[in-house]
Amino acid sequence: MSDDILSTIKFDAAGLVPAIAQQHDSGEVLMMAWMNRDAVAETLRTRRVTYWSRARAKLWRKGETSGQEQNLVEMRVDCDGDTLLLLVDQKGVACHTGRRNCFFTAVRDGRPVEIAKPLVDPKTLYEK
Amino acid sequence: MSDDILSTIKFDAAGLVPAIAQQHDSGEVLMMAWMNRDAVAETLRTRRVTYWSRARAKLWRKGETSGQEQNLVEMRVDCDGDTLLLLVDQKGVACHTGRRNCFFTAVRDGRPVEIAKPLVDPKTLYEK
């Protein structure tokens, strides 16, 4: 069933496509990460968002360590087929720093300014 | 002034960073495109969003041909410094197809489904 959309998506030379995660009801942009074919197929099959970790070179089911899962509400593809928008329901926080989203640095007068504080201690996300 | 943020941003091996454009008030994700250092600097200096066109290998001031400009409200950088979120005020439509945003294809039952129609005839955007 998912073959059709997989043939629509244009993966880059590394076999990846950027995926923007947006909280489905508030419109908050949570993060951007990368998917390969397997990550797209797994996400559509399970409705649990799975990315490709470029740093670890493996599939990364969001929240598998931290518990901060993303449940897929809808996947969208852009006009060129080379970017995905994931409407999700984020459990807890999306950012590994403990903030709700990863875009907590604003540029003001050409300089970075922190505009959001962690909601949870990041240590509690990754320590068992 | 903008040196500081330019040293914060991590451009990839091709000298580019992905930039997500979001309508500042509605939260609508409009498009994703790429910026190099010059595009970031130009966007911050002029407050008119300028991307790097990978297809044309040149700076591309959004709306320069179509008139569908993006005015920058705020630039944000993610936790890793390798993705930008642009809060913008989009004049007219963001997508070259004449739709408000580029993510008009939803994935339903593994298949692509068009969920938005053009608001303007794309021919009128690029013909003078």
gemmi code that builds the backbone of each chain (N, CA, C; Angstrom):
import gemmi

chains = {
    "A": [
        ("MET", (0.824, -1.215, 0.000), (0.000, 0.000, 0.000), (0.856, 1.262, 0.000)),
        ("SER", (1.971, 1.192, 0.739), (2.769, 2.409, 0.839), (3.767, 2.531, -0.315)),
        ("ASP", (3.793, 1.554, -1.215), (4.690, 1.647, -2.364), (4.428, 2.913, -3.162)),
        ("ASP", (3.189, 3.269, -3.284), (2.827, 4.391, -4.121), (3.461, 5.682, -3.637)),
        ("ILE", (3.345, 5.958, -2.342), (3.908, 7.210, -1.843), (5.433, 7.142, -1.842)),
        ("LEU", (5.977, 5.968, -1.619), (7.443, 5.845, -1.625), (8.016, 6.137, -3.008)),
        ("SER", (7.233, 5.872, -4.039), (7.729, 6.185, -5.387), (7.520, 7.662, -5.722)),
        ("THR", (6.665, 8.346, -4.947), (6.431, 9.783, -5.152), (7.539, 10.626, -4.525)),
        ("ILE", (8.045, 10.148, -3.385), (9.047, 10.920, -2.637), (10.401, 10.862, -3.344)),
        ("LYS", (11.036, 12.030, -3.457), (12.371, 12.089, -4.066), (13.425, 12.129, -2.971)),
        ("PHE", (14.040, 10.994, -2.726), (15.119, 10.939, -1.743), (16.385, 11.507, -2.370)),
        ("ASP", (17.240, 12.133, -1.539), (18.459, 12.763, -2.070), (19.540, 11.719, -2.359)),
        ("ALA", (20.726, 12.183, -2.713), (21.808, 11.278, -3.110), (22.176, 10.315, -1.984)),
        ("ALA", (21.940, 10.752, -0.740), (22.227, 9.896, 0.410), (21.026, 9.024, 0.783)),
        ("GLY", (19.954, 9.114, -0.026), (18.762, 8.305, 0.239), (17.873, 8.882, 1.322)),
        ("LEU", (18.013, 10.183, 1.572), (17.278, 10.807, 2.676), (16.357, 11.924, 2.190)),
        ("VAL", (15.366, 12.223, 3.004), (14.465, 13.336, 2.744), (14.251, 14.078, 4.078)),
        ("PRO", (14.279, 15.422, 4.061), (14.024, 16.141, 5.311), (12.550, 16.058, 5.707)),
        ("ALA", (12.310, 15.903, 7.004), (10.938, 15.787, 7.515), (10.735, 16.797, 8.642)),
        ("ILE", (9.773, 17.682, 8.451), (9.429, 18.701, 9.438), (8.313, 18.147, 10.303)),
        ("ALA", (8.481, 18.174, 11.624), (7.415, 17.720, 12.520), (6.693, 18.922, 13.103)),
        ("GLN", (5.376, 18.944, 12.918), (4.540, 20.043, 13.404), (3.445, 19.476, 14.302)),
        ("GLN", (3.261, 20.078, 15.465), (2.163, 19.658, 16.339), (0.844, 19.919, 15.608)),
        ("HIS", (0.025, 18.888, 15.468), (-1.118, 18.954, 14.548), (-2.168, 19.985, 14.935)),
        ("ASP", (-2.361, 20.239, 16.230), (-3.460, 21.138, 16.624), (-2.994, 22.575, 16.871)),
        ("SER", (-1.818, 22.746, 17.449), (-1.348, 24.103, 17.756), (-0.597, 24.745, 16.600)),
        ("GLY", (-0.069, 23.919, 15.678), (0.716, 24.452, 14.569), (2.179, 24.695, 14.920)),
        ("GLU", (2.566, 24.402, 16.153), (3.960, 24.593, 16.572), (4.905, 23.704, 15.760)),
        ("VAL", (5.938, 24.310, 15.178), (6.962, 23.514, 14.494), (7.912, 22.980, 15.557)),
        ("LEU", (7.996, 21.667, 15.656), (8.712, 21.029, 16.753), (10.183, 20.786, 16.438)),
        ("MET", (10.461, 20.269, 15.240), (11.826, 19.852, 14.898), (11.905, 19.524, 13.425)),
        ("MET", (13.125, 19.342, 12.939), (13.335, 18.823, 11.597), (14.353, 17.704, 11.703)),
        ("ALA", (14.061, 16.591, 11.060), (15.010, 15.477, 11.051), (14.936, 14.807, 9.678)),
        ("TRP", (15.572, 13.671, 9.530), (15.692, 13.040, 8.209), (15.076, 11.654, 8.209)),
        ("MET", (14.563, 11.268, 7.061), (14.006, 9.923, 6.887), (14.609, 9.279, 5.642)),
        ("ASN", (14.815, 7.965, 5.726), (15.097, 7.200, 4.518), (13.821, 6.399, 4.159)),
        ("ARG", (13.901, 5.566, 3.140), (12.695, 4.823, 2.717), (12.128, 3.983, 3.847)),
        ("ASP", (13.022, 3.303, 4.574), (12.557, 2.433, 5.655), (11.870, 3.242, 6.755)),
        ("ALA", (12.398, 4.434, 7.042), (11.805, 5.270, 8.092), (10.398, 5.722, 7.681)),
        ("VAL", (10.245, 6.096, 6.410), (8.917, 6.507, 5.927), (7.940, 5.335, 6.019)),
        ("ALA", (8.380, 4.166, 5.536), (7.502, 2.987, 5.539), (7.122, 2.592, 6.963)),
        ("GLU", (8.108, 2.603, 7.855), (7.870, 2.220, 9.256), (6.918, 3.207, 9.937)),
        ("THR", (7.113, 4.504, 9.657), (6.249, 5.531, 10.241), (4.806, 5.357, 9.768)),
        ("LEU", (4.625, 5.079, 8.476), (3.265, 4.907, 7.946), (2.628, 3.613, 8.470)),
        ("ARG", (3.431, 2.605, 8.640), (2.906, 1.305, 9.076), (2.490, 1.348, 10.537)),
        ("THR", (3.329, 1.991, 11.380), (3.101, 1.944, 12.824), (2.407, 3.185, 13.357)),
        ("ARG", (2.427, 4.294, 12.560), (1.905, 5.608, 12.991), (2.707, 6.162, 14.165)),
        ("ARG", (3.863, 5.599, 14.401), (4.834, 6.143, 15.364), (5.985, 6.678, 14.535)),
        ("VAL", (6.335, 7.954, 14.738), (7.323, 8.566, 13.843), (8.718, 7.980, 14.075)),
        ("THR", (9.320, 7.519, 12.987), (10.666, 6.951, 12.987), (11.524, 7.714, 11.986)),
        ("TYR", (12.656, 8.208, 12.439), (13.587, 8.940, 11.580), (14.808, 8.074, 11.286)),
        ("TRP", (15.667, 8.611, 10.407), (16.989, 8.034, 10.200), (17.981, 8.938, 10.916)),
        ("SER", (18.695, 8.387, 11.878), (19.717, 9.166, 12.584), (20.987, 9.187, 11.744)),
        ("ARG", (21.352, 10.385, 11.260), (22.581, 10.487, 10.477), (23.800, 10.288, 11.369)),
        ("ALA", (23.718, 10.743, 12.618), (24.858, 10.626, 13.545), (25.119, 9.160, 13.911)),
        ("ARG", (24.027, 8.418, 14.141), (24.186, 7.030, 14.577), (24.044, 6.033, 13.425)),
        ("ALA", (23.666, 6.558, 12.240), (23.487, 5.720, 11.049), (22.578, 4.523, 11.320)),
        ("LYS", (21.411, 4.836, 11.920), (20.423, 3.780, 12.170), (19.036, 4.383, 12.290)),
        ("LEU", (18.026, 3.544, 12.132), (16.661, 4.000, 12.343), (16.508, 4.416, 13.801)),
        ("TRP", (15.731, 5.473, 13.998), (15.598, 6.064, 15.324), (14.105, 6.330, 15.533)),
        ("ARG", (13.487, 5.457, 16.293), (12.062, 5.669, 16.602), (11.989, 6.740, 17.674)),
        ("LYS", (11.454, 7.883, 17.291), (11.412, 9.046, 18.195), (10.791, 8.639, 19.529)),
        ("GLY", (11.537, 8.875, 20.605), (11.045, 8.555, 21.941), (11.439, 7.188, 22.444)),
        ("GLU", (12.174, 6.417, 21.638), (12.483, 5.038, 22.049), (13.318, 5.016, 23.327)),
        ("THR", (14.166, 6.052, 23.503), (14.960, 6.142, 24.735), (14.304, 7.086, 25.741)),
        ("SER", (13.851, 8.232, 25.225), (13.369, 9.302, 26.109), (11.905, 9.157, 26.510)),
        ("GLY", (11.153, 8.342, 25.762), (9.718, 8.226, 26.027), (8.898, 9.336, 25.405)),
        ("GLN", (9.569, 10.304, 24.772), (8.869, 11.455, 24.188), (8.469, 11.116, 22.740)),
        ("GLU", (7.448, 10.296, 22.612), (7.043, 9.777, 21.299), (6.300, 10.797, 20.452)),
        ("GLN", (6.358, 10.558, 19.159), (5.536, 11.324, 18.215), (4.581, 10.366, 17.529)),
        ("ASN", (3.303, 10.635, 17.656), (2.310, 9.834, 16.951), (1.891, 10.579, 15.692)),
        ("LEU", (1.879, 9.860, 14.582), (1.581, 10.481, 13.297), (0.085, 10.718, 13.124)),
        ("VAL", (-0.275, 11.950, 12.817), (-1.656, 12.284, 12.478), (-1.814, 12.276, 10.949)),
        ("GLU", (-0.879, 12.933, 10.255), (-0.902, 12.904, 8.794), (0.482, 13.224, 8.242)),
        ("MET", (0.870, 12.510, 7.196), (2.102, 12.830, 6.466), (1.726, 13.596, 5.207)),
        ("ARG", (2.478, 14.673, 4.931), (2.282, 15.419, 3.688), (3.606, 15.520, 2.928)),
        ("VAL", (3.498, 15.659, 1.624), (4.667, 15.749, 0.742), (4.572, 17.073, 0.015)),
        ("ASP", (5.727, 17.729, -0.206), (5.641, 19.033, -0.863), (5.578, 18.897, -2.389)),
        ("CYS", (5.417, 20.026, -3.054), (5.191, 20.079, -4.498), (6.312, 19.441, -5.308)),
        ("ASP", (7.521, 19.454, -4.778), (8.661, 18.854, -5.476), (8.908, 17.413, -5.043)),
        ("GLY", (8.176, 16.976, -4.040), (8.343, 15.598, -3.559), (9.612, 15.389, -2.749)),
        ("ASP", (10.292, 16.488, -2.377), (11.577, 16.307, -1.697), (11.606, 16.821, -0.261)),
        ("THR", (10.448, 17.117, 0.296), (10.354, 17.488, 1.712), (9.046, 16.929, 2.269)),
        ("LEU", (9.105, 16.413, 3.500), (7.905, 15.903, 4.164), (7.495, 16.838, 5.296)),
        ("LEU", (6.184, 16.962, 5.487), (5.631, 17.640, 6.662), (4.843, 16.589, 7.436)),
        ("LEU", (5.231, 16.392, 8.685), (4.559, 15.406, 9.530), (3.688, 16.130, 10.532)),
        ("LEU", (2.389, 15.945, 10.443), (1.504, 16.457, 11.485), (1.479, 15.381, 12.561)),
        ("VAL", (1.879, 15.769, 13.761), (2.072, 14.773, 14.814), (1.374, 15.191, 16.099)),
        ("ASP", (1.259, 14.217, 16.982), (0.875, 14.512, 18.360), (2.095, 14.179, 19.213)),
        ("GLN", (2.754, 15.225, 19.693), (3.989, 15.055, 20.457), (3.689, 14.778, 21.912)),
        ("LYS", (4.227, 13.686, 22.399), (4.118, 13.377, 23.819), (5.263, 14.083, 24.544)),
        ("GLY", (4.966, 14.903, 25.532), (6.021, 15.589, 26.285), (6.737, 16.631, 25.463)),
        ("VAL", (8.030, 16.472, 25.314), (8.849, 17.473, 24.633), (9.552, 16.856, 23.427)),
        ("ALA", (9.723, 17.672, 22.378), (10.366, 17.157, 21.161), (11.882, 17.268, 21.232)),
        ("CYS", (12.401, 18.254, 21.955), (13.843, 18.549, 21.899), (14.622, 17.791, 22.973)),
        ("HIS", (15.804, 17.340, 22.594), (16.654, 16.591, 23.528), (17.150, 17.468, 24.677)),
        ("THR", (16.978, 18.800, 24.534), (17.379, 19.709, 25.615), (16.287, 19.833, 26.673)),
        ("GLY", (15.145, 19.171, 26.445), (14.038, 19.240, 27.388), (13.042, 20.339, 27.065)),
        ("ARG", (13.271, 21.023, 25.939), (12.314, 22.061, 25.523), (11.252, 21.447, 24.622)),
        ("ARG", (10.112, 22.108, 24.579), (9.013, 21.603, 23.763), (9.419, 21.478, 22.300)),
        ("ASN", (10.091, 22.495, 21.740), (10.554, 22.395, 20.359), (12.029, 22.809, 20.269)),
        ("CYS", (12.627, 22.493, 19.133), (14.074, 22.698, 18.960), (14.438, 24.127, 18.554)),
        ("PHE", (13.442, 24.948, 18.220), (13.735, 26.281, 17.663), (13.629, 27.359, 18.741)),
        ("PHE", (14.417, 27.186, 19.805), (14.319, 28.087, 20.949), (15.368, 29.196, 20.899)),
        ("THR", (16.065, 29.305, 19.773), (17.035, 30.392, 19.611), (16.556, 31.345, 18.524)),
        ("ALA", (16.224, 32.545, 18.916), (15.797, 33.564, 17.958), (16.988, 34.436, 17.599)),
        ("VAL", (16.936, 34.997, 16.397), (17.978, 35.925, 15.965), (17.447, 37.340, 16.150)),
        ("ARG", (18.080, 38.082, 17.046), (17.655, 39.466, 17.297), (18.876, 40.366, 17.163)),
        ("ASP", (18.769, 41.379, 16.320), (19.904, 42.260, 16.024), (21.134, 41.448, 15.624)),
        ("GLY", (20.883, 40.373, 14.863), (21.996, 39.582, 14.355), (22.631, 38.633, 15.350)),
        ("ARG", (22.038, 38.525, 16.540), (22.635, 37.689, 17.580), (21.637, 36.657, 18.103)),
        ("PRO", (22.149, 35.495, 18.521), (21.268, 34.447, 19.052), (20.750, 34.787, 20.448)),
        ("VAL", (19.449, 34.634, 20.643), (18.809, 34.904, 21.936), (17.937, 33.701, 22.293)),
        ("GLU", (18.116, 33.164, 23.477), (17.316, 32.014, 23.921), (15.931, 32.490, 24.321)),
        ("ILE", (14.891, 31.888, 23.742), (13.534, 32.368, 24.008), (12.657, 31.344, 24.715)),
        ("ALA", (13.188, 30.162, 25.027), (12.401, 29.167, 25.763), (13.309, 28.369, 26.688)),
        ("LYS", (12.785, 28.034, 27.842), (13.533, 27.272, 28.830), (13.116, 25.799, 28.772)),
        ("PRO", (13.973, 24.911, 29.242), (13.584, 23.493, 29.302), (12.358, 23.305, 30.204)),
        ("LEU", (11.461, 22.430, 29.778), (10.285, 22.088, 30.584), (10.590, 20.894, 31.476)),
        ("VAL", (11.527, 20.088, 31.033), (11.965, 18.948, 31.845), (13.489, 18.924, 31.832)),
        ("ASP", (14.065, 18.336, 32.860), (15.520, 18.196, 32.941), (15.960, 17.153, 31.922)),
        ("PRO", (16.819, 17.526, 30.970), (17.201, 16.548, 29.948), (17.835, 15.280, 30.528)),
        ("LYS", (18.439, 15.405, 31.693), (19.025, 14.207, 32.320), (17.965, 13.140, 32.580)),
        ("THR", (16.761, 13.601, 32.906), (15.706, 12.630, 33.223), (15.174, 11.952, 31.949)),
        ("LEU", (15.498, 12.540, 30.770), (15.010, 11.963, 29.528), (15.830, 10.764, 29.085)),
        ("TYR", (17.118, 10.792, 29.430), (18.012, 9.774, 28.882), (18.643, 8.860, 29.908)),
        ("GLU", (18.405, 9.150, 31.204), (18.896, 8.242, 32.232), (17.783, 7.312, 32.638)),
        ("LYS", (18.133, 6.093, 32.818), (17.144, 5.102, 33.257), (17.384, 4.796, 34.731)),
    ],
    "B": [
        ("MET", (27.286, 42.947, 12.652), (26.256, 42.511, 13.608), (25.810, 41.074, 13.354)),
        ("SER", (25.674, 40.717, 12.065), (25.137, 39.387, 11.793), (26.239, 38.322, 11.798)),
        ("ASP", (27.491, 38.716, 12.024), (28.570, 37.723, 12.103), (28.290, 36.703, 13.182)),
        ("ASP", (27.746, 37.143, 14.273), (27.544, 36.259, 15.399), (26.630, 35.096, 15.041)),
        ("ILE", (25.498, 35.387, 14.431), (24.576, 34.301, 14.109), (25.141, 33.452, 12.975)),
        ("LEU", (25.859, 34.064, 12.060), (26.442, 33.280, 10.962), (27.465, 32.275, 11.478)),
        ("SER", (28.107, 32.595, 12.581), (29.066, 31.633, 13.137), (28.364, 30.565, 13.975)),
        ("THR", (27.084, 30.826, 14.340), (26.308, 29.846, 15.097), (25.729, 28.777, 14.179)),
        ("ILE", (25.371, 29.189, 12.967), (24.709, 28.271, 12.034), (25.713, 27.281, 11.459)),
        ("LYS", (25.315, 25.997, 11.440), (26.180, 24.956, 10.855), (25.719, 24.661, 9.440)),
        ("PHE", (26.417, 25.199, 8.478), (26.105, 24.928, 7.079), (26.649, 23.541, 6.718)),
        ("ASP", (25.968, 22.853, 5.794), (26.393, 21.498, 5.440), (27.587, 21.526, 4.486)),
        ("ALA", (27.983, 20.367, 4.001), (29.188, 20.262, 3.160), (29.068, 21.110, 1.904)),
        ("ALA", (27.820, 21.337, 1.453), (27.593, 22.169, 0.270), (27.435, 23.644, 0.644)),
        ("GLY", (27.592, 23.947, 1.933), (27.476, 25.339, 2.372), (26.046, 25.795, 2.546)),
        ("LEU", (25.139, 24.836, 2.718), (23.713, 25.170, 2.790), (23.095, 24.733, 4.111)),
        ("VAL", (21.971, 25.380, 4.439), (21.187, 25.005, 5.611), (19.711, 25.020, 5.194)),
        ("PRO", (18.931, 24.015, 5.621), (17.498, 24.037, 5.285), (16.766, 25.102, 6.086)),
        ("ALA", (15.831, 25.783, 5.429), (15.057, 26.846, 6.082), (13.569, 26.589, 5.868)),
        ("ILE", (12.855, 26.446, 6.969), (11.414, 26.219, 6.949), (10.731, 27.574, 7.058)),
        ("ALA", (9.821, 27.883, 6.139), (9.071, 29.137, 6.231), (7.682, 28.867, 6.787)),
        ("GLN", (7.354, 29.585, 7.859), (6.059, 29.430, 8.533), (5.374, 30.789, 8.614)),
        ("GLN", (4.108, 30.840, 8.245), (3.339, 32.078, 8.382), (3.261, 32.437, 9.867)),
        ("HIS", (3.699, 33.627, 10.211), (3.943, 33.963, 11.623), (2.690, 33.956, 12.478)),
        ("ASP", (1.540, 34.311, 11.909), (0.349, 34.419, 12.753), (-0.525, 33.163, 12.728)),
        ("SER", (-0.650, 32.529, 11.588), (-1.525, 31.355, 11.501), (-0.806, 30.056, 11.862)),
        ("GLY", (0.534, 30.059, 11.766), (1.289, 28.837, 12.037), (1.395, 27.896, 10.840)),
        ("GLU", (0.797, 28.280, 9.714), (0.851, 27.439, 8.512), (2.299, 27.270, 8.029)),
        ("VAL", (2.700, 26.025, 7.822), (4.020, 25.782, 7.239), (3.891, 25.952, 5.732)),
        ("LEU", (4.639, 26.896, 5.193), (4.466, 27.296, 3.797), (5.343, 26.500, 2.833)),
        ("MET", (6.612, 26.330, 3.185), (7.565, 25.709, 2.269), (8.861, 25.428, 3.007)),
        ("MET", (9.742, 24.681, 2.351), (11.099, 24.497, 2.848), (12.039, 24.744, 1.676)),
        ("ALA", (13.069, 25.541, 1.915), (14.061, 25.790, 0.870), (15.430, 25.886, 1.544)),
        ("TRP", (16.439, 26.298, 0.802), (17.807, 26.255, 1.307), (18.422, 27.648, 1.318)),
        ("MET", (19.322, 27.876, 2.254), (20.059, 29.135, 2.336), (21.552, 28.845, 2.441)),
        ("ASN", (22.347, 29.715, 1.829), (23.785, 29.708, 2.108), (24.083, 30.942, 2.996)),
        ("ARG", (25.349, 31.174, 3.282), (25.691, 32.295, 4.168), (25.174, 33.622, 3.626)),
        ("ASP", (25.359, 33.811, 2.323), (24.934, 35.079, 1.727), (23.420, 35.256, 1.821)),
        ("ALA", (22.681, 34.173, 1.641), (21.216, 34.253, 1.711), (20.758, 34.626, 3.123)),
        ("VAL", (21.400, 34.024, 4.122), (21.058, 34.353, 5.514), (21.358, 35.823, 5.786)),
        ("ALA", (22.553, 36.263, 5.390), (22.953, 37.649, 5.642), (22.026, 38.631, 4.928)),
        ("GLU", (21.716, 38.332, 3.674), (20.841, 39.197, 2.879), (19.432, 39.258, 3.474)),
        ("THR", (18.931, 38.110, 3.927), (17.599, 38.056, 4.531), (17.548, 38.888, 5.808)),
        ("LEU", (18.589, 38.790, 6.633), (18.616, 39.550, 7.885), (18.790, 41.045, 7.620)),
        ("ARG", (19.543, 41.366, 6.609), (19.816, 42.777, 6.299), (18.579, 43.475, 5.727)),
        ("THR", (17.887, 42.764, 4.818), (16.785, 43.398, 4.086), (15.413, 43.072, 4.675)),
        ("ARG", (15.351, 42.010, 5.511), (14.074, 41.488, 6.050), (13.166, 40.980, 4.934)),
        ("ARG", (13.716, 40.786, 3.757), (13.024, 40.110, 2.655), (13.715, 38.761, 2.490)),
        ("VAL", (12.906, 37.669, 2.522), (13.530, 36.346, 2.539), (14.182, 36.024, 1.191)),
        ("THR", (15.465, 35.659, 1.277), (16.262, 35.281, 0.113), (16.830, 33.883, 0.343)),
        ("TYR", (16.586, 32.988, -0.612), (17.091, 31.616, -0.526), (18.238, 31.437, -1.510)),
        ("TRP", (18.849, 30.240, -1.439), (19.795, 29.809, -2.451), (19.074, 28.778, -3.320)),
        ("SER", (18.952, 29.067, -4.592), (18.325, 28.115, -5.504), (19.351, 27.077, -5.928)),
        ("ARG", (19.116, 25.827, -5.509), (20.050, 24.765, -5.888), (19.936, 24.470, -7.382)),
        ("ALA", (18.723, 24.588, -7.926), (18.516, 24.303, -9.356), (19.215, 25.342, -10.236)),
        ("ARG", (19.115, 26.605, -9.827), (19.682, 27.677, -10.659), (21.062, 28.119, -10.173)),
        ("ALA", (21.482, 27.577, -9.019), (22.786, 27.921, -8.432), (22.987, 29.428, -8.317)),
        ("LYS", (21.973, 30.088, -7.752), (22.085, 31.523, -7.509), (21.164, 31.947, -6.382)),
        ("LEU", (21.423, 33.113, -5.833), (20.526, 33.656, -4.818), (19.170, 33.910, -5.446)),
        ("TRP", (18.127, 33.663, -4.669), (16.764, 33.746, -5.175), (15.943, 34.503, -4.133)),
        ("ARG", (15.693, 35.761, -4.431), (14.870, 36.548, -3.513), (13.430, 36.142, -3.764)),
        ("LYS", (12.830, 35.510, -2.770), (11.472, 34.973, -2.909), (10.529, 36.072, -3.401)),
        ("GLY", (9.853, 35.804, -4.515), (8.909, 36.771, -5.062), (9.501, 37.709, -6.095)),
        ("GLU", (10.792, 37.557, -6.395), (11.428, 38.520, -7.310), (10.797, 38.446, -8.712)),
        ("THR", (10.338, 37.246, -9.099), (9.664, 37.101, -10.389), (8.148, 37.111, -10.212)),
        ("SER", (7.685, 36.396, -9.211), (6.241, 36.174, -9.036), (5.540, 37.290, -8.279)),
        ("GLY", (6.315, 38.097, -7.540), (5.705, 39.116, -6.697), (5.214, 38.586, -5.358)),
        ("GLN", (5.326, 37.272, -5.153), (4.819, 36.659, -3.917), (5.933, 36.679, -2.861)),
        ("GLU", (6.169, 37.848, -2.308), (7.287, 38.039, -1.382), (7.041, 37.457, 0.000)),
        ("GLN", (8.151, 37.183, 0.677), (8.091, 36.800, 2.089), (8.845, 37.854, 2.888)),
        ("ASN", (8.164, 38.455, 3.835), (8.813, 39.407, 4.729), (9.135, 38.702, 6.039)),
        ("LEU", (10.371, 38.877, 6.478), (10.824, 38.177, 7.671), (10.294, 38.838, 8.938)),
        ("VAL", (9.666, 38.044, 9.783), (9.247, 38.516, 11.105), (10.310, 38.127, 12.135)),
        ("GLU", (10.741, 36.860, 12.088), (11.816, 36.427, 12.986), (12.493, 35.183, 12.427)),
        ("MET", (13.820, 35.134, 12.549), (14.575, 33.934, 12.202), (14.912, 33.186, 13.479)),
        ("ARG", (14.722, 31.861, 13.437), (15.111, 31.031, 14.574), (16.050, 29.922, 14.108)),
        ("VAL", (16.884, 29.464, 15.017), (17.870, 28.420, 14.730), (17.579, 27.251, 15.663)),
        ("ASP", (17.745, 26.028, 15.173), (17.414, 24.901, 16.055), (18.581, 24.547, 16.978)),
        ("CYS", (18.337, 23.584, 17.866), (19.288, 23.226, 18.923), (20.635, 22.768, 18.381)),
        ("ASP", (20.647, 22.201, 17.188), (21.901, 21.739, 16.596), (22.529, 22.797, 15.690)),
        ("GLY", (21.822, 23.886, 15.460), (22.335, 24.950, 14.603), (22.307, 24.614, 13.126)),
        ("ASP", (21.626, 23.523, 12.763), (21.679, 23.114, 11.362), (20.331, 23.182, 10.634)),
        ("THR", (19.349, 23.832, 11.233), (18.063, 24.069, 10.562), (17.541, 25.434, 10.997)),
        ("LEU", (16.978, 26.171, 10.051), (16.383, 27.474, 10.354), (14.868, 27.398, 10.262)),
        ("LEU", (14.209, 28.153, 11.146), (12.763, 28.359, 11.054), (12.564, 29.850, 10.815)),
        ("LEU", (11.898, 30.173, 9.709), (11.646, 31.568, 9.370), (10.182, 31.887, 9.631)),
        ("LEU", (9.917, 32.768, 10.570), (8.554, 33.256, 10.750), (8.401, 34.405, 9.771)),
        ("VAL", (7.441, 34.268, 8.875), (7.339, 35.232, 7.771), (5.913, 35.749, 7.631)),
        ("ASP", (5.816, 36.823, 6.882), (4.510, 37.281, 6.417), (4.511, 37.075, 4.899)),
        ("GLN", (3.761, 36.063, 4.467), (3.731, 35.688, 3.056), (2.715, 36.537, 2.306)),
        ("LYS", (3.208, 37.203, 1.270), (2.311, 37.958, 0.386), (1.763, 36.982, -0.653)),
        ("GLY", (0.454, 36.876, -0.772), (-0.139, 35.988, -1.775), (0.084, 34.526, -1.463)),
        ("VAL", (0.725, 33.816, -2.364), (0.899, 32.372, -2.223), (2.386, 32.023, -2.201)),
        ("ALA", (2.721, 30.978, -1.425), (4.138, 30.582, -1.329), (4.541, 29.616, -2.440)),
        ("CYS", (3.590, 28.817, -2.936), (3.947, 27.718, -3.852), (3.889, 28.153, -5.316)),
        ("HIS", (4.841, 27.670, -6.098), (4.902, 28.013, -7.526), (3.705, 27.444, -8.299)),
        ("THR", (2.967, 26.531, -7.652), (1.769, 25.968, -8.299), (0.550, 26.873, -8.117)),
        ("GLY", (0.728, 27.959, -7.366), (-0.385, 28.871, -7.107), (-1.143, 28.551, -5.835)),
        ("ARG", (-0.649, 27.555, -5.092), (-1.281, 27.230, -3.816), (-0.627, 28.035, -2.691)),
        ("ARG", (-1.375, 28.189, -1.620), (-0.859, 28.960, -0.485), (0.417, 28.338, 0.075)),
        ("ASN", (0.441, 27.013, 0.236), (1.660, 26.360, 0.705), (1.986, 25.152, -0.173)),
        ("CYS", (3.202, 24.645, -0.015), (3.702, 23.576, -0.899), (3.269, 22.184, -0.461)),
        ("PHE", (2.699, 22.068, 0.734), (2.408, 20.733, 1.289), (0.944, 20.350, 1.062)),
        ("PHE", (0.542, 20.350, -0.211), (-0.860, 20.103, -0.545), (-1.132, 18.653, -0.920)),
        ("THR", (-0.142, 17.803, -0.713), (-0.334, 16.373, -0.973), (-0.280, 15.612, 0.345)),
        ("ALA", (-1.404, 15.038, 0.737), (-1.455, 14.238, 1.956), (-1.299, 12.770, 1.587)),
        ("VAL", (-0.787, 12.000, 2.532), (-0.665, 10.554, 2.342), (-1.828, 9.897, 3.067)),
        ("ARG", (-2.699, 9.284, 2.296), (-3.852, 8.591, 2.907), (-3.870, 7.160, 2.389)),
        ("ASP", (-3.895, 6.195, 3.315), (-3.816, 4.779, 2.944), (-2.616, 4.513, 2.032)),
        ("GLY", (-1.503, 5.206, 2.333), (-0.277, 4.964, 1.587), (-0.224, 5.598, 0.210)),
        ("ARG", (-1.239, 6.408, -0.108), (-1.288, 6.997, -1.449), (-1.389, 8.517, -1.374)),
        ("PRO", (-0.843, 9.212, -2.383), (-0.909, 10.675, -2.399), (-2.296, 11.185, -2.772)),
        ("VAL", (-2.795, 12.138, -1.985), (-4.117, 12.735, -2.218), (-3.957, 14.261, -2.188)),
        ("GLU", (-4.439, 14.927, -3.219), (-4.345, 16.390, -3.273), (-5.397, 16.997, -2.352)),
        ("ILE", (-4.967, 17.874, -1.442), (-5.904, 18.414, -0.456), (-6.107, 19.923, -0.575)),
        ("ALA", (-5.449, 20.577, -1.538), (-5.674, 22.022, -1.731), (-5.555, 22.364, -3.206)),
        ("LYS", (-6.381, 23.289, -3.620), (-6.384, 23.721, -5.020), (-5.608, 25.037, -5.155)),
        ("PRO", (-5.127, 25.332, -6.354), (-4.470, 26.623, -6.555), (-5.425, 27.785, -6.281)),
        ("LEU", (-4.889, 28.831, -5.652), (-5.680, 30.040, -5.392), (-5.518, 31.031, -6.540)),
        ("VAL", (-4.380, 30.916, -7.216), (-4.146, 31.760, -8.392), (-3.593, 30.872, -9.499)),
        ("ASP", (-3.807, 31.302, -10.741), (-3.289, 30.569, -11.894), (-1.770, 30.750, -11.931)),
        ("PRO", (-1.007, 29.658, -11.847), (0.450, 29.814, -11.825), (0.996, 30.554, -13.045)),
        ("LYS", (0.273, 30.483, -14.144), (0.741, 31.222, -15.343), (0.815, 32.724, -15.075)),
        ("THR", (-0.101, 33.207, -14.243), (-0.115, 34.648, -13.967), (1.028, 35.049, -13.046)),
        ("LEU", (1.650, 34.039, -12.367), (2.738, 34.346, -11.438), (4.055, 34.591, -12.161)),
        ("TYR", (4.215, 33.940, -13.311), (5.537, 33.976, -13.942), (5.541, 34.616, -15.327)),
        ("GLU", (4.357, 34.962, -15.840), (4.329, 35.684, -17.118), (4.223, 37.167, -16.842)),
        ("LYS", (4.948, 37.918, -17.595), (4.887, 39.378, -17.440), (4.144, 39.953, -18.627)),
    ],
}
model = gemmi.Model(1)
for chain_id, residues in chains.items():
    chain = gemmi.Chain(chain_id)
    for i, (resn, *xyz) in enumerate(residues, 1):
        res = gemmi.Residue()
        res.name, res.seqid = resn, gemmi.SeqId(i, " ")
        for name, pos in zip(("N", "CA", "C"), xyz):
            atom = gemmi.Atom()
            atom.name, atom.element = name, gemmi.Element(name[0])
            atom.pos, atom.b_iso = gemmi.Position(*pos), 0.0
            res.add_atom(atom)
        chain.add_residue(res)
    model.add_chain(chain)
structure = gemmi.Structure()
structure.add_model(model)
structure.setup_entities()
